[in-house]
Amino acid sequence: MSFSNKVIWITGASSGIGKALALELSKQDVKIIISSRKKESLELVKNECKNPQKVKIITLDLEEYDTLHPKAAEAIAIFGKVDILINNGGISQRSLVENTQISVDKRIMDINYLGTVALTKAILPYFIENKSGQFVVTTSIVGKIGTPLRSSYAASKHALHGFFDSLRAENHHHNIAVTLVCPGFINTNVSKNALTGNGTPQGKMDVATGNGMSPERLAILMLKAIKNKKEEVYIAGAKEKLGVYVKRFFPKLFSILVRKMSVT
């Protein structure tokens, strides 16, 4: 697997999946742009990379989606091109619908959906002009199935599937690829940072998340899917993958099973 001479831009790169992707890509002859809100954390990731001189930093805040358009021009100017944008930044949720303030619903949609869409729209004209490019989106298994305590998170991920499926269809003739990656439980700080009903972070690791796949393993499998330009891929445990297919073919059965599902 080689991304030789490619320029790859990764959001949400200060930790977790994004960091793992950056470290794995740095083993190859790749130029990388890493982004998140936290410049200090990005500097630490850069210094961990095998070839830090080929890693550049752009700070951005997906929640402030009105500020993202100039970031695309900045990214293109750094190395003279961008070949792949990995939309990985986002935030999760741990709260019941009845206990979730509407401001929390909005914030999750602003970050996960509108921020990703805004950055994608900012660089799309460049991809169209060059008749080349690839969008990669880290969605989730809950982008295909809704589970308890994830209502707004699931909604934001479902929305990404709808948007990027449409974008793919519209821009196929421009040679623009879209890869939707649906991870299951991954052992990152996602559950610690997940928003509760009043908007504060949960602050603790879920058991299922703690027992999840390592981000390093996920990064390897993600990059394989990206290289092969897969349209949609599920990278998860057997039970999580099974849930997708049970929902598709046996929706009533899934409704019964999901009520008993352990999601913490």
C-alpha positions, 0 to 999 in steps of 0.5 A: 500500500503506497500513497507516494507523492500524495498530499493528504489533509486530516482533520481531527488529527490531534488525537485518536483516529486522526493521530493514528492516521498521521503517524501511519502515513508518515511512514511513507513518502507522503506530505501531510497536513494535520488540523484540529483546534489544538495547535499544541497537540498538533505539534506533538503529533507532528514531532512523533511522525517519522518525517516531521519535515513533511508534516504541516499544521493548519488550526481550525474549528469545525464548529466555526464553519463560516471560517473554513473556506479560506482554510482550503486555499491555505492547505493547497498553498502549503505543498501546491496541491491536496490529493485527499481530504480525510474528514475525521474531526467530530464529537460524540454524545452520551445522553437520552433524547429527553435529557438532551438540550437542543443546544447540544443537538445543534452543537453536534450537528454544527461540528460533525455535519456542517463543519465537515460539509463546509470544509468539503465545499471549500475544497470541492471546486479545486478537485473539480478543476483538477478532475481529481481528488478523494474525500474520506469521511470517518462516520460510524456504525451508528451512521447506519443504525441508531442506538440509545444515548446517541440520538444527535450523534447518530443523526449527524453521521446519518446526515453525512452519508446522505450528503456524501452519497449525493456528492459522489453521484454528482461528481463521478464524472470529475474523477472525484472519489468518496470513501465513507468509513464506518468504525465500530468501538475504537479505543480512543478518548471519544467517550470521555469527550462525548457531550452529555445532555447539558453539554458538558463532557462525560469525562469517563471511558465507556467499557465498550469503547475501552475494549474497542479496536486500537486506533492504530489497527483502524488506521491501517484498515482505513488506509487500505480502504482509501487506497482501494477507493472503497465507497463504504466500509465497515471496520468493526467487531462482528456484532457491530457489523451484524447490527448493520445487516440485521437492520437492513434485512430484518428491521423489526428484529433489530428494533427488538435487539437494539433495546437490549444493546449495551452501548456504554 
